[in-house]
Amino acid sequence: MNQPRITREVQGHVLLIGLNRPDKYNAFDLQMLAELGDAYTHYEEDDNLRCAVVFGHGKHFTTGLDLAEVGPEAAKGKWLFDTDCVDPLQLAGRTRTKPVICAVHGWCLTIGIELMLAADIRVCTTDTRFGQIEIKRGIFPFGGATVRWPAVTGWGNAMRYLLTGDVLGGTEAHRIGLVQEVVEGASSLELATQLAERVAAQAPLGVRATLASARQSVLDGPEAAASDLMRRAVGLFHSDDAREGVRSFLERRDGRFTGK
């Protein structure tokens, strides 16, 4: 029987999602894609979970798709993930409403970068090597890279790497905005988990509203998001968490939020 390709570990309100095919440098086969979609869906549906961290077991985050297995399916036009699940790439299927942080190390190729770009916060180690190398294989990135690289890093930086397939390191990735934090001589997973715990300590409804408003601005434009700000705010003001926020402020303590 195949070993699980994706591990799940709950730490408080944080879900750790591990890519678990280290003998193949976490290359994605069909089983791994299916299990990752299931993990994201489980995260979305469990009210106890408030933030997720995606990381790779072994020496590398991922060397990308296992084209020998996945390629023939993709050539038929089949999407990588079940559209009944929450799509880790956020291009089809169900929309994710809770935050995801990516912790990257070693090689991070093709779909690995696209998973990062679909996440909300990205951290890496200084020795991480990134490569959007599909163009070297006669294809192009079809998991969101052409959409998100320009938006995140700017047109010139995006084309510099999308059109050449050149590899860049952690320091350069940080300089152009591909990642938010770079860890030297430490674990990107440790930092990502710390950040996730800080996110999970905040009011869950406020976190979801923040993500939804920011996503609306990107997808529908700033004016559409601006016109919806007060509607979202009014709903939050009537929540238990907002009342707890006021109490914690007056009592000079951290809030104890329940997501209600």
N, C-alpha and C positions, 0 to 999 in steps of 0.2 A: 504493500500500500504506500502511495506517495506521502512523504512528509508534508506538513503544512507549509505552503509557500509564504504565508503571511502569519506573523505572530501578533497576538494582542495581549497587552498587559495594562491593567487599570491601577493607577496610583492616585488615590483620592478622586478628584473630579477630572483627572487627565487620562486619556487613552494613548498608550504608546503602540504605534502600528509599525511592525518591523518587516522589511523585505527579507525573506528567509530562503534564499537559494545561493548561499555563499560559494558553493563549489563551482557555480556557473557565474560568479561575480554578479549575482542577483539579476541576471538577464530575465526579462519577462517572457514566460511561456503562457499558454492559454489558461492553465490552472492558476497561475500567479495573478493574472489580470482579473479573473473571476473572483478570487479570494480578496483582492484589494477592493473591488467594488462592494463586496459583502461587508468588509470591515468599515468602509466609509458609511454604508447604510446603517450598520449597527450603531456607529457613533452618532449619527444624526437622530436616530430613534430612541436612544437611551437618555432620558432627562437628567440622569445623574452625571453624565459626561459633558464637560463644558469646554474643553480644548483638547485637540489631538496633536500628537507629534509623529511625523513619519520619518523613519531612519532606515539604514541598511545594516544588516548583520554582516560580519566579516570585514574584509579589507576595503570594500568598495560599496558605494551607495547603489549604483546599478550601471551596467554597461549597455543598457537599452533593451530594445526588443530582441527576442530570439527569432530572427527573421525566417529561419528555416521552418519554424512552426507557425508563427503568427503571420508571416508574409503572405502565404496563399489565401488566408482568410481575409486579410486586408485588401488583397487584389480583387476580391469579389465584392468589395464595397461594404463589408461587415464592420460595424463600429467595434472598437476595442472592448467596450464595457456593455453589460446588459443595461438597456435603457430603462428597465424597471428599478434599477438601483440608483443610488447617488453616484454621479459620475465624478471620479477623482480628478478628471481634467476639466470638468465644468463646461463641457461643450455640447452635451446631449443628456438625456435622462433627467433625473430629479436634481433640483438645486440644493446645494449644501448651505445651511443657514448658520453653522457654527464654525469657529476659527480653526485653521490648521497651520501648524508650523513645520517646516522641513529642516531636518538636520542632515547635512551632506558631508561626505568625506570620500577620499580616494577618487575613483573614476565616477563621473556623473555625466552620462551620455544620453542623447536623444530624448526619449520619453522621461528620463530622470529630470532633465531641465524643465520639460513641460509640466511635470508634476509639481516642481518647485514654483513655476510661474503661476500655476493655478492655486497655490497655497497663499497664505496671507502674510507670513513672515518667513524669511529664509536665512539660515546660518550655515556656515561651512568652516572647514579647517583651512589653514594657509596652503596645505599641500593638495587640496582638492584640484582636480583637473576636469574642466568642463569642455564638452564638445557637442555642438549641434551638427553632426557629421552626415546627416542623411544625403546631402548633396553629393557626397563622395561615393554613395551607393546607388546613384542613378535615380533617386527619388527626391522628395522634399519633406520637410517636417509637416505632418498632418495632424498633430496632436495639440495644436494651439501656439506653437512657437512663432509662426509668422504673424500672428495676431498680437501676442503679448510681448515679445522681445522689443519691438519698436515702441510700444506704450511704456514699457518699464525702463529701457535703457536709452531711448532716442533712436531716430532713424539711422544715423551714421554708425553708431555702435552696433546696432542690430545687424545691419547689412555687412559690417566688417566680419562678423562671425557666421552669419547665416549663409553668405555667398561663398565663403572660402572653406568652411568646415574646420577652420583652425581651432586649436585647443587654447584655452586660457586658464590661468590659475586663480586661486582664491583672492589674492590681492587685487588683480585686475577686475575680477567679478564684483568685488566690493566697490571699486572706483567707479564703475559704470552703473551701479545700482542693481545688479543682478541678485545680490544678497545684501542683507542689512547688517550682518555681524560676521566677523572673521575671528576664529579662535586659533591662537598659536600655541602649540605644545599642550593642547587640552582637547577634550571631547566636545564636538559640536552637539552631540546628544545631551550632554550635561547642561550646556547653556540653553538649548532649546527647551529642555524640561523645566528649567528654572523660569524661563519666559512663559511657558504654558501654565505653570502654577500661578504666576502673577496674573495672567489673563483669567484663569479659572476662579481667582479670588474676587473678581469684579462681579457686578450685577449681571446675571445671564441675559435678562431681557434687554438691558442696555447694550451689551455686547452684540447681540443679534441685530438690534436696531441700527447700531453703528455700521455693521457689515452690510446690512440691506441698503442703507442710505448711500454709502460709498459705492456699492455695486450699481445702484440705480444711476448715480452720477456718471459712472464709466459707460454703462450700457445705453442709457437714455438721454444723457447730457446733464450738465449742471443745473439748467433751469428746471428740468423735471424733478430732480432731487430737491432743489430748493423749495419748490412748491409743495413738497410733501413733508417738510421738516416739522412743522407745527402739528400736523396730524399724528406723526410718530411720537412727538414729545408729549402731547396730551395723553395718549394712551399710557405712556410710562409714568406720568405724574400720578396716575390713579392706581399704580401697582403697589403691592406690599414692599417690594424692594426699594421703591422710591421713598416710602415712609421710613423704612429702615435706614436708608441713606441719610435722611434728615436727623433721625435719632442718633446715629453714630457720629454725625458731625457735632451735634450739641453735646454729646457725651465724650467727645474727643477719643474715639476708638475706631478700629476698623469695622466696616460693615459686615454683617453676617447675612448673606443673601441666599434666598431660596429659589429664585427664578419664578416667583409668583407676583 
